């Protein structure tokens, strides 16, 4: 035993001597430090754990399989983050792995039933797989959560045509055309739905109006949709017409692709939910509906009697701020996005940015932004800003792109540049949202009020001004702006709630 201990101590002493000699060599022998660095570099080192941005970077570089593998590794450790689940599912779709994508989207729905983007993505996935009943349920759930999303009504309309529900489809195509008036696939869908309902004269009139519109359009500006590389959802929506259907006015209906929808980037400021987080997914009725577009009801502004409440509206500020970010997080909130097809390939976007006209560059940049290729979008908007020195759209869209990638502070000088070029009220609305995001409520108030002065009936300006009025506790201004916002077309769903709450408090003396 004693001999073993002596041997161990001897080896320890020898190791200490070797380390001492190495330290002296590294200090005094020329090139010793370089030799030490090469030796250290030869040993394997731990690397940072990949995140979802690394997976996206791999996808952007063309390695779809590698990106999918990285994304699934991230999901394995972060499945409780609905945004990451959605992003990973989108990467799986790009890699052609629909089974994994479905699993990721379902994880996202389980993680956060208030996050609408997993319902959007799973609905689109089911639609491409022609599982129309399941797609219908998912897309309806998405509409309940993110009702203002571009192309969502269109996608549901395509599904409803395949379910032989032309009334419902017509309602959704009309809803999409209010948001995207020149979107060719939605126009085609409306014509097909009218044909299925036997409303041939209306279908023919719609086609005549479309041909007239296209005849007066500038060359190269026809709003067509480029089908996604992934399989199209509907080869022939009217293959089996319902019993009430009449022949379509066109002998062979145009196949309607599912429009790919991508979620906006998360806002940098945490958004407090207006109510407690639900423990279950939104209830979806599986009874098929027959929809006739109803007239837009006027908001009910009569205050409901409530129990005595504090006079101050300061306690409404967190809810108002969160809701402002929720609504303004849609890049199309200001209504100034050019037409864009986010299903375009990266190569097509880059070619357009390199050789296209200003309008084409802005369209390609918007497509890149909507598909989360923010670097490509920034390059497009920068090129447009430089080439068209008097056009406000380049810096404005560059600011929206910065907001979408979470850089609210960086968006502010871009919006200022757009304003200096004569930008409309939407520029000041976006500037006001950025001001709130960086904590400058007083400047936000000034920018929002300027937007209202520029366009007194502009709904986004009135809504934004009303939310900011609450942040600065200006009751008269809040009531005035929210009253006008509630009366404007397309007011966000909770506008009347804030207005009624303020009025109720004013009545309680």
C-alpha positions as CSV (number, residue, x, y, z in Angstrom):
1,X,0.0,0.0,0.0
2,X,2.8,2.4,1.0
3,X,4.6,1.6,-2.3
4,X,1.5,2.4,-4.3
5,X,1.1,5.8,-2.6
6,X,4.8,6.6,-3.3
7,X,4.3,5.8,-7.0
8,X,1.2,8.0,-7.2
9,X,3.0,10.9,-5.5
10,X,6.0,10.4,-7.8
11,X,3.8,10.7,-10.9
12,X,2.1,13.8,-9.5
13,X,5.4,15.4,-8.9
14,X,6.6,14.5,-12.4
15,X,3.4,16.0,-13.9
16,X,3.9,19.2,-11.9
17,X,7.5,19.4,-13.2
18,X,6.4,19.0,-16.8
19,X,3.8,21.7,-16.4
20,X,6.4,24.0,-14.8
21,X,8.8,23.5,-17.7
22,X,6.1,24.1,-20.3
23,X,5.2,27.3,-18.6
24,X,8.8,28.5,-18.7
25,X,9.1,27.5,-22.3
26,X,5.9,29.4,-23.3
27,X,7.2,32.5,-21.4
28,X,10.9,32.6,-22.5
29,X,11.3,30.5,-25.6
30,X,10.6,32.4,-28.9
31,X,7.3,31.1,-30.5
32,X,6.3,29.3,-27.3
33,X,2.9,31.0,-27.0
34,X,2.1,30.1,-30.7
35,X,3.0,26.4,-30.0
36,X,0.8,26.4,-26.9
37,X,-2.1,27.9,-28.9
38,X,-1.8,25.2,-31.6
39,X,-1.7,22.5,-29.0
40,X,-4.8,23.8,-27.3
41,X,-6.6,24.2,-30.6
42,X,-6.0,20.6,-31.4
43,X,-8.3,19.5,-28.6
44,X,-12.1,19.5,-29.2
45,X,-14.0,22.3,-27.6
46,X,-17.7,22.6,-26.7
47,X,-19.7,24.6,-29.1
48,X,-22.8,26.8,-28.5
49,X,-26.1,25.0,-28.8
50,X,-27.7,25.8,-32.2
51,X,-30.8,27.9,-32.1
52,X,-33.7,28.3,-34.6
53,X,-31.9,31.2,-36.3
54,X,-29.0,28.8,-37.1
55,X,-31.6,26.4,-38.7
56,X,-33.0,29.3,-40.8
57,X,-29.5,30.3,-41.9
58,X,-28.9,26.7,-43.0
59,X,-32.1,26.8,-45.0
60,X,-31.3,30.1,-46.6
61,X,-27.9,28.6,-47.7
62,X,-29.7,25.8,-49.5
63,X,-29.2,23.0,-46.9
64,X,-32.9,22.1,-46.3
65,X,-32.2,18.7,-44.8
66,X,-29.5,20.1,-42.4
67,X,-31.8,23.0,-41.5
68,X,-34.6,20.5,-40.6
69,X,-32.2,18.5,-38.4
70,X,-31.1,21.6,-36.6
71,X,-34.7,22.8,-36.1
72,X,-35.8,19.5,-34.7
73,X,-32.9,19.6,-32.2
74,X,-34.1,23.0,-31.1
75,X,-37.7,21.8,-30.7
76,X,-36.5,18.9,-28.6
77,X,-35.3,21.4,-26.0
78,X,-37.8,24.2,-26.6
79,X,-41.1,22.7,-27.5
80,X,-42.9,24.9,-25.0
81,X,-42.2,28.0,-27.2
82,X,-45.0,28.2,-29.7
83,X,-43.1,30.6,-32.0
84,X,-40.1,28.3,-32.2
85,X,-42.4,25.3,-32.9
86,X,-44.0,27.3,-35.7
87,X,-40.7,28.3,-37.2
88,X,-39.4,24.7,-37.0
89,X,-42.5,23.5,-38.7
90,X,-42.1,26.0,-41.5
91,X,-38.5,24.7,-42.0
92,X,-39.7,21.1,-42.0
93,X,-42.3,22.0,-44.8
94,X,-39.4,23.6,-46.8
95,X,-37.5,20.4,-46.4
96,X,-40.5,18.3,-47.6
97,X,-41.0,16.7,-44.2
98,X,-44.8,17.2,-43.7
99,X,-45.0,14.7,-40.9
100,X,-42.5,16.5,-38.8
101,X,-44.1,19.9,-39.7
102,X,-47.5,18.6,-38.5
103,X,-45.9,17.4,-35.2
104,X,-44.2,20.8,-34.7
105,X,-47.4,22.8,-35.3
106,X,-49.4,20.6,-33.0
107,X,-46.7,21.2,-30.3
108,X,-47.1,24.9,-30.9
109,X,-50.9,24.8,-30.5
110,X,-50.5,22.8,-27.2
111,X,-47.8,25.3,-26.0
112,X,-49.9,28.4,-26.6
113,X,-53.6,28.3,-27.7
114,X,-53.6,32.1,-28.2
115,X,-50.8,31.9,-30.9
116,X,-52.7,31.8,-34.2
117,X,-49.8,31.1,-36.5
118,X,-49.6,27.3,-35.8
119,X,-53.3,27.1,-36.7
120,X,-52.6,29.0,-39.9
121,X,-49.7,26.7,-40.8
122,X,-51.4,23.4,-39.9
123,X,-54.5,24.5,-41.9
124,X,-52.4,25.2,-44.9
125,X,-50.6,21.9,-44.5
126,X,-53.9,20.0,-44.4
127,X,-55.2,21.9,-47.4
128,X,-52.2,20.9,-49.5
129,X,-52.8,17.3,-48.4
130,X,-56.5,17.7,-49.5
131,X,-57.7,17.0,-45.9
132,X,-60.2,19.8,-46.3
133,X,-62.4,19.2,-43.3
134,X,-59.4,19.4,-41.0
135,X,-58.0,22.3,-42.9
136,X,-61.4,24.1,-42.5
137,X,-61.3,23.7,-38.7
138,X,-57.7,24.9,-38.4
139,X,-58.2,28.0,-40.6
140,X,-61.4,29.0,-38.7
141,X,-59.4,28.8,-35.5
142,X,-56.7,31.0,-37.0
143,X,-59.3,33.6,-38.1
144,X,-60.6,33.8,-34.5
145,X,-57.0,34.6,-33.4
146,X,-55.4,36.6,-36.2
147,X,-58.5,37.9,-38.2
148,X,-56.6,40.6,-40.1
149,X,-54.0,38.3,-41.7
150,X,-53.6,38.7,-45.5
151,X,-54.6,35.7,-47.6
152,X,-56.2,33.8,-44.7
153,X,-59.7,34.4,-45.9
154,X,-58.5,33.4,-49.4
155,X,-57.1,30.1,-48.2
156,X,-60.3,29.3,-46.3
157,X,-62.3,30.1,-49.4
158,X,-60.2,27.6,-51.4
159,X,-60.9,24.9,-48.8
160,X,-64.6,25.7,-48.8
161,X,-64.8,25.4,-52.6
162,X,-63.4,21.9,-52.2
163,X,-65.9,21.2,-49.4
164,X,-68.7,22.2,-51.9
165,X,-69.7,25.3,-49.8
166,X,-69.8,28.0,-52.4
167,X,-71.8,30.5,-50.3
168,X,-69.1,30.3,-47.6
169,X,-66.3,30.5,-50.1
170,X,-67.8,33.5,-51.8
171,X,-68.0,35.3,-48.4
172,X,-64.3,34.6,-47.7
173,X,-63.2,35.6,-51.2
174,X,-65.0,38.9,-50.9
175,X,-63.4,39.4,-47.5
176,X,-60.0,38.8,-49.0
177,X,-60.6,41.1,-51.9
178,X,-61.4,43.9,-49.4
179,X,-57.9,43.5,-48.1
180,X,-56.2,42.5,-51.4
181,X,-58.4,44.1,-54.1
182,X,-56.1,43.0,-57.0
183,X,-55.2,39.5,-55.9
184,X,-55.8,37.4,-59.0
185,X,-56.4,34.0,-57.3
186,X,-59.1,35.5,-55.0
187,X,-60.8,37.0,-58.1
188,X,-60.7,33.6,-59.8
189,X,-62.1,32.0,-56.6
190,X,-64.9,34.5,-56.5
191,X,-65.8,33.8,-60.1
192,X,-65.8,30.0,-59.4
193,X,-68.0,30.4,-56.3
194,X,-70.5,32.6,-58.2
195,X,-70.6,29.9,-60.9
196,X,-71.2,27.2,-58.4
197,X,-74.1,29.2,-57.0
198,X,-75.6,29.6,-60.5
199,X,-75.0,33.4,-60.4
200,X,-73.6,33.3,-63.9
201,X,-74.4,36.9,-64.8
202,X,-72.4,38.1,-61.7
203,X,-69.6,35.8,-62.6
204,X,-69.4,37.1,-66.2
205,X,-69.6,40.7,-64.9
206,X,-66.7,40.0,-62.6
207,X,-64.7,38.7,-65.4
208,X,-65.5,41.7,-67.6
209,X,-64.4,44.0,-64.8
210,X,-61.2,42.1,-64.3
211,X,-60.4,42.2,-68.1
212,X,-61.0,45.9,-68.1
213,X,-58.8,46.4,-65.1
214,X,-56.0,44.3,-66.6
215,X,-56.3,46.1,-69.9
216,X,-55.6,49.4,-68.1
217,X,-52.8,48.1,-66.0
218,X,-49.1,48.9,-66.6
219,X,-47.1,46.2,-68.3
220,X,-45.7,43.7,-65.8
221,X,-48.0,44.7,-62.9
222,X,-50.7,42.0,-63.3
223,X,-51.3,40.6,-59.8
224,X,-50.7,36.9,-60.4
225,X,-49.8,34.3,-57.8
226,X,-46.8,32.1,-58.3
227,X,-47.6,28.6,-56.9
228,X,-45.4,27.4,-54.1
229,X,-42.8,24.7,-54.9
230,X,-44.7,22.5,-52.5
231,X,-47.7,20.6,-53.9
232,X,-50.7,22.7,-54.8
233,X,-53.7,22.2,-52.5
234,X,-56.5,22.1,-55.1
235,X,-56.3,20.7,-58.6
236,X,-59.9,21.3,-59.4
237,X,-62.1,23.0,-56.8
238,X,-65.3,22.3,-58.7
239,X,-64.6,18.7,-59.7
240,X,-67.8,17.6,-57.8
241,X,-70.3,20.4,-57.7
242,X,-72.9,20.6,-54.9
243,X,-76.5,19.8,-55.8
244,X,-77.3,23.5,-56.0
245,X,-74.3,24.3,-58.2
246,X,-74.7,25.6,-61.8
247,X,-72.0,25.3,-64.5
248,X,-69.1,27.5,-64.1
249,X,-68.9,30.4,-66.6
250,X,-65.5,29.2,-67.7
251,X,-65.1,25.7,-69.2
252,X,-62.0,24.8,-67.1
253,X,-61.7,26.6,-63.7
254,X,-58.3,28.0,-62.8
255,X,-56.7,25.8,-60.2
256,X,-56.4,27.8,-57.0
257,X,-53.2,27.4,-55.0
258,X,-53.0,27.8,-51.3
259,X,-51.3,31.1,-50.6
260,X,-48.4,30.6,-48.2
261,X,-48.7,32.8,-45.1
262,X,-45.8,33.4,-42.8
263,X,-46.1,35.0,-39.3
264,X,-44.6,38.3,-38.4
265,X,-41.6,38.4,-36.1
266,X,-42.3,38.6,-32.4
267,X,-42.4,42.2,-31.0
268,X,-39.5,43.0,-28.7
269,X,-41.7,44.1,-25.9
270,X,-43.6,41.4,-23.9
271,X,-47.3,41.6,-24.6
272,X,-49.4,41.0,-21.5
273,X,-52.5,39.0,-22.5
274,X,-55.8,40.8,-22.0
275,X,-57.3,37.8,-20.2
276,X,-56.0,34.7,-18.5
277,X,-54.4,32.2,-20.9
278,X,-56.9,29.5,-21.9
279,X,-56.1,26.0,-21.0
280,X,-57.8,24.5,-24.1
281,X,-57.6,25.2,-27.8
282,X,-60.4,27.4,-29.2
283,X,-63.5,25.5,-29.7
284,X,-64.2,24.9,-33.4
285,X,-67.6,24.0,-34.7
286,X,-67.5,21.2,-37.2
287,X,-71.0,22.0,-38.6
288,X,-70.7,23.3,-42.2
289,X,-71.9,26.8,-42.6
290,X,-73.7,28.6,-45.4
291,X,-72.6,32.2,-45.3
292,X,-74.1,35.3,-46.8
293,X,-71.9,38.4,-46.4
294,X,-73.7,40.5,-43.8
295,X,-73.7,44.3,-43.9
296,X,-71.1,45.8,-41.7
297,X,-72.8,46.6,-38.4
298,X,-72.2,49.9,-36.7
299,X,-70.3,49.5,-33.5
300,X,-72.5,49.8,-30.4
301,X,-71.2,52.7,-28.4
302,X,-73.9,52.9,-25.7
303,X,-72.0,52.4,-22.4
304,X,-73.1,49.5,-20.2
305,X,-73.7,50.3,-16.5
306,X,-70.8,49.0,-14.4
307,X,-69.8,49.0,-10.8
308,X,-67.9,51.9,-9.5
309,X,-64.4,52.1,-11.0
310,X,-61.5,54.4,-10.5
311,X,-61.5,57.6,-12.6
312,X,-58.0,57.2,-13.8
313,X,-57.4,55.2,-17.0
314,X,-53.7,54.6,-16.1
315,X,-54.5,50.9,-15.2
316,X,-55.7,50.4,-18.8
317,X,-52.2,51.3,-20.2
318,X,-50.6,47.8,-20.1
319,X,-53.6,46.2,-21.8
320,X,-53.7,49.0,-24.4
321,X,-50.0,48.8,-25.1
322,X,-50.1,45.1,-25.5
323,X,-53.1,45.3,-27.9
324,X,-51.4,48.1,-29.9
325,X,-48.4,45.8,-30.5
326,X,-50.7,42.9,-31.3
327,X,-52.6,44.8,-34.0
328,X,-49.7,46.8,-35.3
329,X,-47.5,43.7,-35.5
330,X,-49.2,42.9,-38.8
331,X,-46.8,44.5,-41.4
332,X,-49.9,45.4,-43.5
333,X,-51.5,47.3,-40.6
334,X,-50.9,50.7,-42.3
335,X,-52.4,49.5,-45.6
336,X,-49.4,50.6,-47.6
337,X,-47.7,47.2,-48.5
338,X,-47.3,46.7,-52.3
339,X,-48.7,43.4,-53.7
340,X,-46.3,40.6,-52.9
341,X,-46.2,36.8,-53.3
342,X,-44.3,35.4,-50.3
343,X,-44.1,32.0,-52.1
344,X,-41.5,33.3,-54.6
345,X,-38.2,31.6,-54.5
346,X,-35.2,33.4,-53.1
347,X,-33.5,33.3,-56.5
348,X,-36.4,35.0,-58.1
349,X,-36.6,37.7,-55.4
350,X,-32.9,38.4,-55.8
351,X,-33.1,38.5,-59.6
352,X,-35.9,41.1,-59.4
353,X,-34.1,43.2,-56.9
354,X,-31.0,43.2,-59.2
355,X,-32.8,44.1,-62.5
356,X,-36.4,45.1,-61.8
357,X,-38.2,48.4,-61.8
358,X,-38.7,50.3,-58.5
359,X,-42.2,48.8,-58.2
360,X,-40.9,45.3,-58.8
361,X,-38.1,45.8,-56.4
362,X,-40.5,46.9,-53.7
363,X,-42.8,44.0,-54.4
364,X,-39.9,41.5,-54.2
365,X,-38.6,43.1,-51.0
366,X,-42.0,42.8,-49.5
367,X,-42.3,39.2,-50.5
368,X,-38.9,38.6,-48.8
369,X,-40.0,40.4,-45.7
370,X,-43.3,38.4,-45.5
371,X,-41.3,35.1,-45.8
372,X,-38.8,36.2,-43.1
373,X,-35.9,36.8,-45.5
374,X,-35.2,40.1,-43.7
375,X,-31.7,40.6,-45.1
376,X,-32.9,40.2,-48.6
377,X,-35.8,42.6,-47.9
378,X,-33.4,45.2,-46.4
379,X,-31.2,45.1,-49.5
380,X,-34.3,45.6,-51.7
381,X,-35.6,48.5,-49.8
382,X,-32.2,50.1,-49.6
383,X,-31.8,49.8,-53.4
384,X,-35.2,51.4,-53.9
385,X,-34.4,54.2,-51.5
386,X,-31.2,55.0,-53.3
387,X,-32.6,54.7,-56.8
388,X,-35.8,56.7,-56.2
389,X,-34.6,59.7,-54.1
390,X,-38.1,61.3,-53.8
391,X,-40.1,58.1,-53.2
392,X,-41.2,57.6,-49.6
393,X,-42.0,53.9,-50.0
394,X,-38.4,52.6,-49.9
395,X,-37.5,54.0,-46.4
396,X,-41.0,53.3,-45.1
397,X,-40.9,49.6,-46.1
398,X,-37.3,49.5,-44.8
399,X,-38.7,50.7,-41.4
400,X,-41.5,48.1,-41.5
401,X,-38.8,45.4,-42.2
402,X,-36.8,46.6,-39.3
403,X,-39.8,46.4,-37.0
404,X,-40.6,42.9,-38.2
405,X,-37.1,41.8,-37.3
406,X,-37.4,43.4,-33.8
407,X,-35.3,46.5,-34.4
408,X,-37.8,49.2,-33.3
409,X,-35.1,51.8,-32.6
410,X,-33.5,51.2,-36.0
411,X,-36.9,51.8,-37.7
412,X,-37.3,55.3,-36.4
413,X,-34.7,57.1,-38.7
414,X,-36.1,55.2,-41.7
415,X,-39.6,56.4,-40.9
416,X,-38.3,60.0,-40.5
417,X,-36.7,59.7,-43.9
418,X,-40.0,58.5,-45.4
419,X,-41.8,61.4,-43.7
420,X,-39.3,63.9,-45.2
421,X,-40.1,62.5,-48.6
422,X,-43.8,63.3,-48.2
423,X,-45.0,60.0,-46.8
424,X,-48.7,59.6,-45.9
425,X,-50.3,59.1,-42.5
426,X,-49.3,55.4,-42.4
427,X,-45.6,56.6,-42.0
428,X,-46.5,58.5,-38.8
429,X,-48.6,55.6,-37.5
430,X,-45.6,53.2,-37.9
431,X,-43.3,55.9,-36.3
432,X,-45.7,56.2,-33.3
433,X,-45.7,52.4,-32.7
434,X,-41.9,52.5,-32.8
435,X,-41.8,55.4,-30.3
436,X,-44.0,53.4,-27.9
437,X,-41.7,50.4,-28.3
438,X,-38.7,52.3,-27.2
439,X,-40.5,54.0,-24.3
440,X,-41.0,57.5,-25.8
441,X,-44.8,57.9,-25.3
442,X,-44.8,61.7,-25.6
443,X,-43.3,61.6,-29.1
444,X,-45.6,58.7,-29.9
445,X,-48.5,60.9,-29.0
446,X,-47.3,63.7,-31.2
447,X,-46.7,61.4,-34.2
448,X,-50.1,59.7,-33.8
449,X,-52.0,63.0,-33.6
450,X,-50.1,64.2,-36.7
451,X,-51.3,61.1,-38.6
452,X,-54.9,61.8,-37.5
453,X,-54.5,65.4,-38.7
454,X,-53.2,64.3,-42.1
455,X,-56.0,61.8,-42.5
456,X,-58.9,62.3,-40.1
457,X,-60.8,59.2,-41.2
458,X,-57.8,56.9,-41.5
459,X,-58.7,53.9,-39.2
460,X,-55.2,52.8,-38.3
461,X,-54.2,56.4,-37.3
462,X,-57.3,56.8,-35.1
463,X,-56.9,53.4,-33.4
464,X,-53.2,54.0,-32.8
465,X,-53.9,57.5,-31.4
466,X,-56.6,56.1,-29.1
467,X,-54.3,53.5,-27.7
468,X,-51.5,56.1,-27.1
469,X,-54.0,58.5,-25.6
470,X,-54.6,55.8,-22.9
471,X,-50.8,55.4,-22.4
472,X,-50.5,59.1,-21.6
473,X,-53.9,59.1,-19.6
474,X,-55.5,61.7,-21.8
475,X,-59.2,60.8,-21.3
476,X,-60.8,63.4,-23.6
477,X,-58.5,62.6,-26.5
478,X,-58.8,58.9,-26.0
479,X,-62.6,59.1,-26.1
480,X,-62.5,61.3,-29.2
481,X,-60.0,59.1,-31.1
482,X,-61.5,55.8,-30.1
483,X,-65.1,56.9,-31.0
484,X,-63.8,57.8,-34.5
485,X,-61.8,54.6,-34.7
486,X,-64.8,52.4,-33.7
487,X,-66.9,54.1,-36.4
488,X,-64.2,53.6,-39.1
489,X,-64.3,50.6,-41.4
490,X,-62.3,47.6,-40.1
491,X,-61.7,48.7,-36.6
492,X,-59.8,46.2,-34.5
493,X,-62.0,43.9,-32.5
494,X,-61.4,45.4,-29.0
495,X,-61.6,49.1,-30.0
496,X,-65.2,49.4,-28.6
497,X,-64.1,47.6,-25.4
498,X,-61.6,50.3,-24.5
499,X,-64.0,53.0,-25.5
500,X,-66.9,51.6,-23.4
501,X,-64.6,51.2,-20.4
502,X,-63.5,54.8,-20.6
503,X,-67.1,56.1,-21.0
504,X,-68.2,53.9,-18.1
505,X,-65.6,55.4,-15.8
506,X,-66.6,58.9,-16.9
507,X,-70.2,58.2,-15.8
508,X,-69.2,57.0,-12.4
509,X,-68.7,60.2,-10.3
